[in-house]
Amino acid sequence: MNLTYYFNSLFPKPPTEESVKNRQNKARQLLAVLYSRGNISLQNGRFITSDEIAKRRAAIMRYNF
């Protein structure tokens, strides 16, 4: 075997931010599925976080009627 192969296996490159985000989204969806108990919207991944709710609330409060 090559020395670089051993070196790379001992010291792998850190994951990219995109792969970390994808992994976090999959874990978030899995948790929602596990704890949704029959709520189809949550099981299909149609849920929003509290940060997204706060952003939507702020956007609605900026409307001028």
PDB file of N, CA, C, O and CB in Angstrom:
ATOM      1  N   MET A   1       0.830  -1.189   0.000  1.00  0.00           N
ATOM      2  CA  MET A   1       0.000   0.000   0.000  1.00  0.00           C
ATOM      3  C   MET A   1       0.873   1.252   0.000  1.00  0.00           C
ATOM      4  O   MET A   1       2.059   1.246   0.332  1.00  0.00           O
ATOM      5  CB  MET A   1      -0.943  -0.002   1.210  1.00  0.00           C
ATOM      6  N   ASN A   2       0.218   2.281  -0.384  1.00  0.00           N
ATOM      7  CA  ASN A   2       0.884   3.565  -0.495  1.00  0.00           C
ATOM      8  C   ASN A   2       0.870   4.285   0.857  1.00  0.00           C
ATOM      9  O   ASN A   2      -0.082   4.137   1.624  1.00  0.00           O
ATOM     10  CB  ASN A   2       0.211   4.430  -1.579  1.00  0.00           C
ATOM     11  N   LEU A   3       1.888   5.041   1.146  1.00  0.00           N
ATOM     12  CA  LEU A   3       1.972   5.770   2.403  1.00  0.00           C
ATOM     13  C   LEU A   3       0.879   6.840   2.503  1.00  0.00           C
ATOM     14  O   LEU A   3       0.361   7.093   3.590  1.00  0.00           O
ATOM     15  CB  LEU A   3       3.352   6.412   2.546  1.00  0.00           C
ATOM     16  N   THR A   4       0.530   7.463   1.381  1.00  0.00           N
ATOM     17  CA  THR A   4      -0.521   8.484   1.413  1.00  0.00           C
ATOM     18  C   THR A   4      -1.878   7.870   1.754  1.00  0.00           C
ATOM     19  O   THR A   4      -2.716   8.522   2.377  1.00  0.00           O
ATOM     20  CB  THR A   4      -0.597   9.213   0.064  1.00  0.00           C
ATOM     21  N   TYR A   5      -2.098   6.620   1.348  1.00  0.00           N
ATOM     22  CA  TYR A   5      -3.353   5.945   1.689  1.00  0.00           C
ATOM     23  C   TYR A   5      -3.472   5.800   3.203  1.00  0.00           C
ATOM     24  O   TYR A   5      -4.520   6.097   3.777  1.00  0.00           O
ATOM     25  CB  TYR A   5      -3.433   4.556   1.005  1.00  0.00           C
ATOM     26  N   TYR A   6      -2.403   5.344   3.847  1.00  0.00           N
ATOM     27  CA  TYR A   6      -2.413   5.213   5.308  1.00  0.00           C
ATOM     28  C   TYR A   6      -2.570   6.562   5.998  1.00  0.00           C
ATOM     29  O   TYR A   6      -3.306   6.687   6.977  1.00  0.00           O
ATOM     30  CB  TYR A   6      -1.132   4.537   5.785  1.00  0.00           C
ATOM     31  N   PHE A   7      -1.881   7.557   5.487  1.00  0.00           N
ATOM     32  CA  PHE A   7      -1.969   8.888   6.074  1.00  0.00           C
ATOM     33  C   PHE A   7      -3.389   9.435   5.966  1.00  0.00           C
ATOM     34  O   PHE A   7      -3.920   9.987   6.930  1.00  0.00           O
ATOM     35  CB  PHE A   7      -0.981   9.840   5.393  1.00  0.00           C
ATOM     36  N   ASN A   8      -4.006   9.281   4.793  1.00  0.00           N
ATOM     37  CA  ASN A   8      -5.378   9.770   4.592  1.00  0.00           C
ATOM     38  C   ASN A   8      -6.385   8.986   5.427  1.00  0.00           C
ATOM     39  O   ASN A   8      -7.395   9.543   5.857  1.00  0.00           O
ATOM     40  CB  ASN A   8      -5.758   9.686   3.112  1.00  0.00           C
ATOM     41  N   SER A   9      -6.126   7.711   5.659  1.00  0.00           N
ATOM     42  CA  SER A   9      -7.053   6.943   6.484  1.00  0.00           C
ATOM     43  C   SER A   9      -6.912   7.307   7.962  1.00  0.00           C
ATOM     44  O   SER A   9      -7.885   7.230   8.712  1.00  0.00           O
ATOM     45  CB  SER A   9      -6.818   5.444   6.288  1.00  0.00           C
ATOM     46  N   LEU A  10      -5.715   7.700   8.384  1.00  0.00           N
ATOM     47  CA  LEU A  10      -5.519   8.123   9.767  1.00  0.00           C
ATOM     48  C   LEU A  10      -6.015   9.536  10.005  1.00  0.00           C
ATOM     49  O   LEU A  10      -6.535   9.838  11.079  1.00  0.00           O
ATOM     50  CB  LEU A  10      -4.058   8.025  10.140  1.00  0.00           C
ATOM     51  N   PHE A  11      -5.862  10.401   9.020  1.00  0.00           N
ATOM     52  CA  PHE A  11      -6.238  11.809   9.143  1.00  0.00           C
ATOM     53  C   PHE A  11      -7.139  12.207   7.983  1.00  0.00           C
ATOM     54  O   PHE A  11      -6.682  12.843   7.033  1.00  0.00           O
ATOM     55  CB  PHE A  11      -4.985  12.711   9.189  1.00  0.00           C
ATOM     56  N   PRO A  12      -8.421  11.836   8.053  1.00  0.00           N
ATOM     57  CA  PRO A  12      -9.324  12.163   6.935  1.00  0.00           C
ATOM     58  C   PRO A  12      -9.619  13.657   6.878  1.00  0.00           C
ATOM     59  O   PRO A  12      -9.452  14.384   7.857  1.00  0.00           O
ATOM     60  CB  PRO A  12     -10.639  11.378   7.061  1.00  0.00           C
ATOM     61  N   LYS A  13     -10.059  14.087   5.712  1.00  0.00           N
ATOM     62  CA  LYS A  13     -10.432  15.489   5.529  1.00  0.00           C
ATOM     63  C   LYS A  13     -11.713  15.774   6.310  1.00  0.00           C
ATOM     64  O   LYS A  13     -12.575  14.902   6.425  1.00  0.00           O
ATOM     65  CB  LYS A  13     -10.620  15.825   4.018  1.00  0.00           C
ATOM     66  N   PRO A  14     -11.842  16.973   6.840  1.00  0.00           N
ATOM     67  CA  PRO A  14     -13.086  17.302   7.546  1.00  0.00           C
ATOM     68  C   PRO A  14     -14.246  17.384   6.553  1.00  0.00           C
ATOM     69  O   PRO A  14     -14.042  17.720   5.387  1.00  0.00           O
ATOM     70  CB  PRO A  14     -12.941  18.642   8.321  1.00  0.00           C
ATOM     71  N   PRO A  15     -15.461  17.079   7.011  1.00  0.00           N
ATOM     72  CA  PRO A  15     -16.611  17.127   6.097  1.00  0.00           C
ATOM     73  C   PRO A  15     -16.909  18.565   5.667  1.00  0.00           C
ATOM     74  O   PRO A  15     -16.635  19.519   6.395  1.00  0.00           O
ATOM     75  CB  PRO A  15     -17.856  16.507   6.766  1.00  0.00           C
ATOM     76  N   THR A  16     -17.470  18.693   4.482  1.00  0.00           N
ATOM     77  CA  THR A  16     -17.837  20.014   3.981  1.00  0.00           C
ATOM     78  C   THR A  16     -19.076  20.513   4.711  1.00  0.00           C
ATOM     79  O   THR A  16     -19.813  19.733   5.314  1.00  0.00           O
ATOM     80  CB  THR A  16     -18.083  19.977   2.454  1.00  0.00           C
ATOM     81  N   GLU A  17     -19.293  21.814   4.650  1.00  0.00           N
ATOM     82  CA  GLU A  17     -20.462  22.391   5.325  1.00  0.00           C
ATOM     83  C   GLU A  17     -21.757  21.867   4.718  1.00  0.00           C
ATOM     84  O   GLU A  17     -22.748  21.673   5.422  1.00  0.00           O
ATOM     85  CB  GLU A  17     -20.429  23.926   5.244  1.00  0.00           C
ATOM     86  N   GLU A  18     -21.744  21.641   3.413  1.00  0.00           N
ATOM     87  CA  GLU A  18     -22.947  21.137   2.747  1.00  0.00           C
ATOM     88  C   GLU A  18     -23.296  19.734   3.227  1.00  0.00           C
ATOM     89  O   GLU A  18     -24.465  19.432   3.464  1.00  0.00           O
ATOM     90  CB  GLU A  18     -22.756  21.138   1.228  1.00  0.00           C
ATOM     91  N   SER A  19     -22.288  18.874   3.372  1.00  0.00           N
ATOM     92  CA  SER A  19     -22.571  17.519   3.844  1.00  0.00           C
ATOM     93  C   SER A  19     -23.026  17.519   5.298  1.00  0.00           C
ATOM     94  O   SER A  19     -23.852  16.695   5.689  1.00  0.00           O
ATOM     95  CB  SER A  19     -21.337  16.634   3.685  1.00  0.00           C
ATOM     96  N   VAL A  20     -22.495  18.433   6.096  1.00  0.00           N
ATOM     97  CA  VAL A  20     -22.926  18.549   7.488  1.00  0.00           C
ATOM     98  C   VAL A  20     -24.379  18.996   7.554  1.00  0.00           C
ATOM     99  O   VAL A  20     -25.160  18.456   8.337  1.00  0.00           O
ATOM    100  CB  VAL A  20     -22.026  19.536   8.259  1.00  0.00           C
ATOM    101  N   LYS A  21     -24.753  19.992   6.726  1.00  0.00           N
ATOM    102  CA  LYS A  21     -26.140  20.461   6.702  1.00  0.00           C
ATOM    103  C   LYS A  21     -27.085  19.360   6.247  1.00  0.00           C
ATOM    104  O   LYS A  21     -28.171  19.197   6.805  1.00  0.00           O
ATOM    105  CB  LYS A  21     -26.277  21.677   5.787  1.00  0.00           C
ATOM    106  N   ASN A  22     -26.672  18.603   5.229  1.00  0.00           N
ATOM    107  CA  ASN A  22     -27.511  17.501   4.756  1.00  0.00           C
ATOM    108  C   ASN A  22     -27.713  16.464   5.851  1.00  0.00           C
ATOM    109  O   ASN A  22     -28.822  15.963   6.039  1.00  0.00           O
ATOM    110  CB  ASN A  22     -26.890  16.845   3.517  1.00  0.00           C
ATOM    111  N   ARG A  23     -26.651  16.144   6.569  1.00  0.00           N
ATOM    112  CA  ARG A  23     -26.736  15.173   7.652  1.00  0.00           C
ATOM    113  C   ARG A  23     -27.641  15.687   8.776  1.00  0.00           C
ATOM    114  O   ARG A  23     -28.418  14.923   9.349  1.00  0.00           O
ATOM    115  CB  ARG A  23     -25.334  14.860   8.196  1.00  0.00           C
ATOM    116  N   GLN A  24     -27.538  16.976   9.087  1.00  0.00           N
ATOM    117  CA  GLN A  24     -28.390  17.552  10.126  1.00  0.00           C
ATOM    118  C   GLN A  24     -29.858  17.549   9.712  1.00  0.00           C
ATOM    119  O   GLN A  24     -30.735  17.263  10.527  1.00  0.00           O
ATOM    120  CB  GLN A  24     -27.943  18.974  10.447  1.00  0.00           C
ATOM    121  N   ASN A  25     -30.128  17.870   8.441  1.00  0.00           N
ATOM    122  CA  ASN A  25     -31.515  17.859   7.957  1.00  0.00           C
ATOM    123  C   ASN A  25     -32.105  16.460   8.002  1.00  0.00           C
ATOM    124  O   ASN A  25     -33.265  16.288   8.375  1.00  0.00           O
ATOM    125  CB  ASN A  25     -31.589  18.407   6.531  1.00  0.00           C
ATOM    126  N   LYS A  26     -31.313  15.455   7.623  1.00  0.00           N
ATOM    127  CA  LYS A  26     -31.806  14.082   7.685  1.00  0.00           C
ATOM    128  C   LYS A  26     -32.085  13.659   9.122  1.00  0.00           C
ATOM    129  O   LYS A  26     -33.077  12.982   9.391  1.00  0.00           O
ATOM    130  CB  LYS A  26     -30.801  13.128   7.045  1.00  0.00           C
ATOM    131  N   ALA A  27     -31.218  14.055  10.038  1.00  0.00           N
ATOM    132  CA  ALA A  27     -31.433  13.718  11.449  1.00  0.00           C
ATOM    133  C   ALA A  27     -32.658  14.431  11.990  1.00  0.00           C
ATOM    134  O   ALA A  27     -33.423  13.845  12.755  1.00  0.00           O
ATOM    135  CB  ALA A  27     -30.199  14.080  12.289  1.00  0.00           C
ATOM    136  N   ARG A  28     -32.861  15.693  11.606  1.00  0.00           N
ATOM    137  CA  ARG A  28     -34.022  16.457  12.055  1.00  0.00           C
ATOM    138  C   ARG A  28     -35.308  15.813  11.548  1.00  0.00           C
ATOM    139  O   ARG A  28     -36.288  15.704  12.285  1.00  0.00           O
ATOM    140  CB  ARG A  28     -33.928  17.919  11.576  1.00  0.00           C
ATOM    141  N   GLN A  29     -35.299  15.388  10.283  1.00  0.00           N
ATOM    142  CA  GLN A  29     -36.486  14.755   9.718  1.00  0.00           C
ATOM    143  C   GLN A  29     -36.741  13.399  10.382  1.00  0.00           C
ATOM    144  O   GLN A  29     -37.893  13.040  10.629  1.00  0.00           O
ATOM    145  CB  GLN A  29     -36.331  14.586   8.194  1.00  0.00           C
ATOM    146  N   LEU A  30     -35.691  12.653  10.669  1.00  0.00           N
ATOM    147  CA  LEU A  30     -35.859  11.369  11.336  1.00  0.00           C
ATOM    148  C   LEU A  30     -36.459  11.546  12.722  1.00  0.00           C
ATOM    149  O   LEU A  30     -37.334  10.778  13.121  1.00  0.00           O
ATOM    150  CB  LEU A  30     -34.523  10.641  11.432  1.00  0.00           C
ATOM    151  N   LEU A  31     -35.999  12.544  13.454  1.00  0.00           N
ATOM    152  CA  LEU A  31     -36.567  12.805  14.780  1.00  0.00           C
ATOM    153  C   LEU A  31     -38.035  13.203  14.692  1.00  0.00           C
ATOM    154  O   LEU A  31     -38.848  12.788  15.518  1.00  0.00           O
ATOM    155  CB  LEU A  31     -35.776  13.902  15.489  1.00  0.00           C
ATOM    156  N   ALA A  32     -38.370  14.006  13.689  1.00  0.00           N
ATOM    157  CA  ALA A  32     -39.772  14.405  13.518  1.00  0.00           C
ATOM    158  C   ALA A  32     -40.636  13.198  13.196  1.00  0.00           C
ATOM    159  O   ALA A  32     -41.761  13.090  13.684  1.00  0.00           O
ATOM    160  CB  ALA A  32     -39.905  15.461  12.409  1.00  0.00           C
ATOM    161  N   VAL A  33     -40.123  12.297  12.383  1.00  0.00           N
ATOM    162  CA  VAL A  33     -40.883  11.095  12.039  1.00  0.00           C
ATOM    163  C   VAL A  33     -41.066  10.215  13.264  1.00  0.00           C
ATOM    164  O   VAL A  33     -42.137   9.645  13.475  1.00  0.00           O
ATOM    165  CB  VAL A  33     -40.181  10.309  10.918  1.00  0.00           C
ATOM    166  N   LEU A  34     -40.018  10.105  14.071  1.00  0.00           N
ATOM    167  CA  LEU A  34     -40.103   9.235  15.240  1.00  0.00           C
ATOM    168  C   LEU A  34     -41.089   9.756  16.281  1.00  0.00           C
ATOM    169  O   LEU A  34     -41.753   8.965  16.952  1.00  0.00           O
ATOM    170  CB  LEU A  34     -38.736   9.078  15.866  1.00  0.00           C
ATOM    171  N   TYR A  35     -41.191  11.073  16.423  1.00  0.00           N
ATOM    172  CA  TYR A  35     -42.018  11.640  17.477  1.00  0.00           C
ATOM    173  C   TYR A  35     -43.337  12.239  16.983  1.00  0.00           C
ATOM    174  O   TYR A  35     -44.066  12.839  17.774  1.00  0.00           O
ATOM    175  CB  TYR A  35     -41.244  12.687  18.195  1.00  0.00           C
ATOM    176  N   SER A  36     -43.656  12.091  15.711  1.00  0.00           N
ATOM    177  CA  SER A  36     -44.865  12.721  15.185  1.00  0.00           C
ATOM    178  C   SER A  36     -46.124  11.946  15.545  1.00  0.00           C
ATOM    179  O   SER A  36     -47.187  12.551  15.682  1.00  0.00           O
ATOM    180  CB  SER A  36     -44.765  12.859  13.684  1.00  0.00           C
ATOM    181  N   ARG A  37     -46.041  10.648  15.699  1.00  0.00           N
ATOM    182  CA  ARG A  37     -47.170   9.802  16.104  1.00  0.00           C
ATOM    183  C   ARG A  37     -48.420  10.013  15.255  1.00  0.00           C
ATOM    184  O   ARG A  37     -49.485  10.349  15.773  1.00  0.00           O
ATOM    185  CB  ARG A  37     -47.505  10.062  17.549  1.00  0.00           C
ATOM    186  N   GLY A  38     -48.279   9.813  13.953  1.00  0.00           N
ATOM    187  CA  GLY A  38     -49.431   9.831  13.085  1.00  0.00           C
ATOM    188  C   GLY A  38     -49.687  11.133  12.365  1.00  0.00           C
ATOM    189  O   GLY A  38     -50.566  11.178  11.505  1.00  0.00           O
ATOM    190  N   ASN A  39     -48.969  12.189  12.672  1.00  0.00           N
ATOM    191  CA  ASN A  39     -49.155  13.453  11.972  1.00  0.00           C
ATOM    192  C   ASN A  39     -48.451  13.349  10.615  1.00  0.00           C
ATOM    193  O   ASN A  39     -47.223  13.391  10.537  1.00  0.00           O
ATOM    194  CB  ASN A  39     -48.599  14.663  12.815  1.00  0.00           C
ATOM    195  N   ILE A  40     -49.242  13.214   9.554  1.00  0.00           N
ATOM    196  CA  ILE A  40     -48.697  12.963   8.224  1.00  0.00           C
ATOM    197  C   ILE A  40     -47.825  14.118   7.737  1.00  0.00           C
ATOM    198  O   ILE A  40     -46.818  13.891   7.066  1.00  0.00           O
ATOM    199  CB  ILE A  40     -49.826  12.717   7.238  1.00  0.00           C
ATOM    200  N   SER A  41     -48.200  15.353   8.069  1.00  0.00           N
ATOM    201  CA  SER A  41     -47.410  16.501   7.636  1.00  0.00           C
ATOM    202  C   SER A  41     -45.994  16.429   8.203  1.00  0.00           C
ATOM    203  O   SER A  41     -45.024  16.707   7.497  1.00  0.00           O
ATOM    204  CB  SER A  41     -48.089  17.809   8.064  1.00  0.00           C
ATOM    205  N   LEU A  42     -45.877  16.063   9.457  1.00  0.00           N
ATOM    206  CA  LEU A  42     -44.553  15.945  10.057  1.00  0.00           C
ATOM    207  C   LEU A  42     -43.785  14.756   9.505  1.00  0.00           C
ATOM    208  O   LEU A  42     -42.574  14.836   9.302  1.00  0.00           O
ATOM    209  CB  LEU A  42     -44.670  15.827  11.560  1.00  0.00           C
ATOM    210  N   GLN A  43     -44.479  13.661   9.263  1.00  0.00           N
ATOM    211  CA  GLN A  43     -43.802  12.475   8.749  1.00  0.00           C
ATOM    212  C   GLN A  43     -43.260  12.695   7.345  1.00  0.00           C
ATOM    213  O   GLN A  43     -42.250  12.097   6.972  1.00  0.00           O
ATOM    214  CB  GLN A  43     -44.748  11.290   8.755  1.00  0.00           C
ATOM    215  N   ASN A  44     -43.913  13.541   6.568  1.00  0.00           N
ATOM    216  CA  ASN A  44     -43.440  13.824   5.220  1.00  0.00           C
ATOM    217  C   ASN A  44     -42.382  14.911   5.189  1.00  0.00           C
ATOM    218  O   ASN A  44     -41.882  15.255   4.118  1.00  0.00           O
ATOM    219  CB  ASN A  44     -44.592  14.220   4.346  1.00  0.00           C
ATOM    220  N   GLY A  45     -42.035  15.451   6.334  1.00  0.00           N
ATOM    221  CA  GLY A  45     -40.974  16.449   6.395  1.00  0.00           C
ATOM    222  C   GLY A  45     -41.455  17.870   6.211  1.00  0.00           C
ATOM    223  O   GLY A  45     -40.639  18.772   6.026  1.00  0.00           O
ATOM    224  N   ARG A  46     -42.767  18.098   6.256  1.00  0.00           N
ATOM    225  CA  ARG A  46     -43.288  19.455   6.108  1.00  0.00           C
ATOM    226  C   ARG A  46     -43.436  20.076   7.487  1.00  0.00           C
ATOM    227  O   ARG A  46     -44.528  20.120   8.053  1.00  0.00           O
ATOM    228  CB  ARG A  46     -44.650  19.459   5.349  1.00  0.00           C
ATOM    229  N   PHE A  47     -42.340  20.543   8.006  1.00  0.00           N
ATOM    230  CA  PHE A  47     -42.348  21.193   9.302  1.00  0.00           C
ATOM    231  C   PHE A  47     -41.339  22.326   9.263  1.00  0.00           C
ATOM    232  O   PHE A  47     -40.416  22.320   8.448  1.00  0.00           O
ATOM    233  CB  PHE A  47     -42.026  20.186  10.447  1.00  0.00           C
ATOM    234  N   ILE A  48     -41.516  23.292  10.140  1.00  0.00           N
ATOM    235  CA  ILE A  48     -40.590  24.414  10.180  1.00  0.00           C
ATOM    236  C   ILE A  48     -40.056  24.570  11.600  1.00  0.00           C
ATOM    237  O   ILE A  48     -40.710  24.210  12.579  1.00  0.00           O
ATOM    238  CB  ILE A  48     -41.279  25.721   9.699  1.00  0.00           C
ATOM    239  N   THR A  49     -38.858  25.113  11.677  1.00  0.00           N
ATOM    240  CA  THR A  49     -38.218  25.289  12.973  1.00  0.00           C
ATOM    241  C   THR A  49     -38.680  26.593  13.606  1.00  0.00           C
ATOM    242  O   THR A  49     -39.333  27.412  12.960  1.00  0.00           O
ATOM    243  CB  THR A  49     -36.685  25.268  12.834  1.00  0.00           C
ATOM    244  N   SER A  50     -38.339  26.774  14.863  1.00  0.00           N
ATOM    245  CA  SER A  50     -38.727  27.999  15.563  1.00  0.00           C
ATOM    246  C   SER A  50     -38.047  29.225  14.960  1.00  0.00           C
ATOM    247  O   SER A  50     -38.616  30.316  14.983  1.00  0.00           O
ATOM    248  CB  SER A  50     -38.384  27.890  17.050  1.00  0.00           C
ATOM    249  N   ASP A  51     -36.844  29.062  14.422  1.00  0.00           N
ATOM    250  CA  ASP A  51     -36.174  30.185  13.752  1.00  0.00           C
ATOM    251  C   ASP A  51     -36.936  30.616  12.505  1.00  0.00           C
ATOM    252  O   ASP A  51     -37.073  31.808  12.232  1.00  0.00           O
ATOM    253  CB  ASP A  51     -34.734  29.806  13.378  1.00  0.00           C
ATOM    254  N   GLU A  52     -37.434  29.629  11.747  1.00  0.00           N
ATOM    255  CA  GLU A  52     -38.206  29.962  10.550  1.00  0.00           C
ATOM    256  C   GLU A  52     -39.534  30.613  10.928  1.00  0.00           C
ATOM    257  O   GLU A  52     -40.005  31.510  10.229  1.00  0.00           O
ATOM    258  CB  GLU A  52     -38.453  28.702   9.700  1.00  0.00           C
ATOM    259  N   ILE A  53     -40.132  30.172  12.016  1.00  0.00           N
ATOM    260  CA  ILE A  53     -41.379  30.794  12.482  1.00  0.00           C
ATOM    261  C   ILE A  53     -41.123  32.242  12.859  1.00  0.00           C
ATOM    262  O   ILE A  53     -41.921  33.119  12.526  1.00  0.00           O
ATOM    263  CB  ILE A  53     -41.968  30.020  13.688  1.00  0.00           C
ATOM    264  N   ALA A  54     -40.020  32.506  13.551  1.00  0.00           N
ATOM    265  CA  ALA A  54     -39.680  33.875  13.946  1.00  0.00           C
ATOM    266  C   ALA A  54     -39.438  34.757  12.720  1.00  0.00           C
ATOM    267  O   ALA A  54     -39.841  35.920  12.706  1.00  0.00           O
ATOM    268  CB  ALA A  54     -38.436  33.879  14.851  1.00  0.00           C
ATOM    269  N   LYS A  55     -38.784  34.212  11.693  1.00  0.00           N
ATOM    270  CA  LYS A  55     -38.555  34.974  10.462  1.00  0.00           C
ATOM    271  C   LYS A  55     -39.878  35.292   9.768  1.00  0.00           C
ATOM    272  O   LYS A  55     -40.078  36.408   9.289  1.00  0.00           O
ATOM    273  CB  LYS A  55     -37.629  34.194   9.507  1.00  0.00           C
ATOM    274  N   ARG A  56     -40.776  34.316   9.715  1.00  0.00           N
ATOM    275  CA  ARG A  56     -42.082  34.557   9.095  1.00  0.00           C
ATOM    276  C   ARG A  56     -42.873  35.596   9.876  1.00  0.00           C
ATOM    277  O   ARG A  56     -43.513  36.470   9.291  1.00  0.00           O
ATOM    278  CB  ARG A  56     -42.883  33.252   9.000  1.00  0.00           C
ATOM    279  N   ARG A  57     -42.824  35.497  11.202  1.00  0.00           N
ATOM    280  CA  ARG A  57     -43.541  36.449  12.042  1.00  0.00           C
ATOM    281  C   ARG A  57     -43.006  37.863  11.827  1.00  0.00           C
ATOM    282  O   ARG A  57     -43.781  38.815  11.738  1.00  0.00           O
ATOM    283  CB  ARG A  57     -43.426  36.054  13.524  1.00  0.00           C
ATOM    284  N   ALA A  58     -41.681  38.000  11.742  1.00  0.00           N
ATOM    285  CA  ALA A  58     -41.078  39.314  11.511  1.00  0.00           C
ATOM    286  C   ALA A  58     -41.471  39.853  10.141  1.00  0.00           C
ATOM    287  O   ALA A  58     -41.720  41.050   9.996  1.00  0.00           O
ATOM    288  CB  ALA A  58     -39.546  39.235  11.629  1.00  0.00           C
ATOM    289  N   ALA A  59     -41.529  38.984   9.135  1.00  0.00           N
ATOM    290  CA  ALA A  59     -41.917  39.425   7.796  1.00  0.00           C
ATOM    291  C   ALA A  59     -43.371  39.878   7.774  1.00  0.00           C
ATOM    292  O   ALA A  59     -43.701  40.861   7.109  1.00  0.00           O
ATOM    293  CB  ALA A  59     -41.699  38.301   6.777  1.00  0.00           C
ATOM    294  N   ILE A  60     -44.237  39.182   8.485  1.00  0.00           N
ATOM    295  CA  ILE A  60     -45.654  39.570   8.531  1.00  0.00           C
ATOM    296  C   ILE A  60     -45.826  40.884   9.263  1.00  0.00           C
ATOM    297  O   ILE A  60     -46.653  41.705   8.867  1.00  0.00           O
ATOM    298  CB  ILE A  60     -46.497  38.480   9.208  1.00  0.00           C
ATOM    299  N   MET A  61     -45.066  41.100  10.319  1.00  0.00           N
ATOM    300  CA  MET A  61     -45.182  42.333  11.084  1.00  0.00           C
ATOM    301  C   MET A  61     -44.686  43.557  10.284  1.00  0.00           C
ATOM    302  O   MET A  61     -45.030  44.691  10.616  1.00  0.00           O
ATOM    303  CB  MET A  61     -44.395  42.205  12.390  1.00  0.00           C
ATOM    304  N   ARG A  62     -43.899  43.332   9.257  1.00  0.00           N
ATOM    305  CA  ARG A  62     -43.426  44.445   8.425  1.00  0.00           C
ATOM    306  C   ARG A  62     -44.459  44.896   7.388  1.00  0.00           C
ATOM    307  O   ARG A  62     -44.294  45.947   6.769  1.00  0.00           O
ATOM    308  CB  ARG A  62     -42.144  44.047   7.720  1.00  0.00           C
ATOM    309  N   TYR A  63     -45.530  44.103   7.192  1.00  0.00           N
ATOM    310  CA  TYR A  63     -46.550  44.476   6.220  1.00  0.00           C
ATOM    311  C   TYR A  63     -47.281  45.729   6.674  1.00  0.00           C
ATOM    312  O   TYR A  63     -47.542  45.918   7.862  1.00  0.00           O
ATOM    313  CB  TYR A  63     -47.543  43.326   6.008  1.00  0.00           C
ATOM    314  N   ASN A  64     -47.605  46.575   5.719  1.00  0.00           N
ATOM    315  CA  ASN A  64     -48.389  47.770   5.992  1.00  0.00           C
ATOM    316  C   ASN A  64     -49.741  47.623   5.292  1.00  0.00           C
ATOM    317  O   ASN A  64     -49.800  47.520   4.067  1.00  0.00           O
ATOM    318  CB  ASN A  64     -47.640  49.063   5.517  1.00  0.00           C
ATOM    319  N   PHE A  65     -50.810  47.614   6.059  1.00  0.00           N
ATOM    320  CA  PHE A  65     -52.147  47.461   5.488  1.00  0.00           C
ATOM    321  C   PHE A  65     -52.812  48.807   5.365  1.00  0.00           C
ATOM    322  O   PHE A  65     -53.949  48.894   4.903  1.00  0.00           O
ATOM    323  CB  PHE A  65     -53.006  46.521   6.338  1.00  0.00           C
TER     324      PHE A  65
END
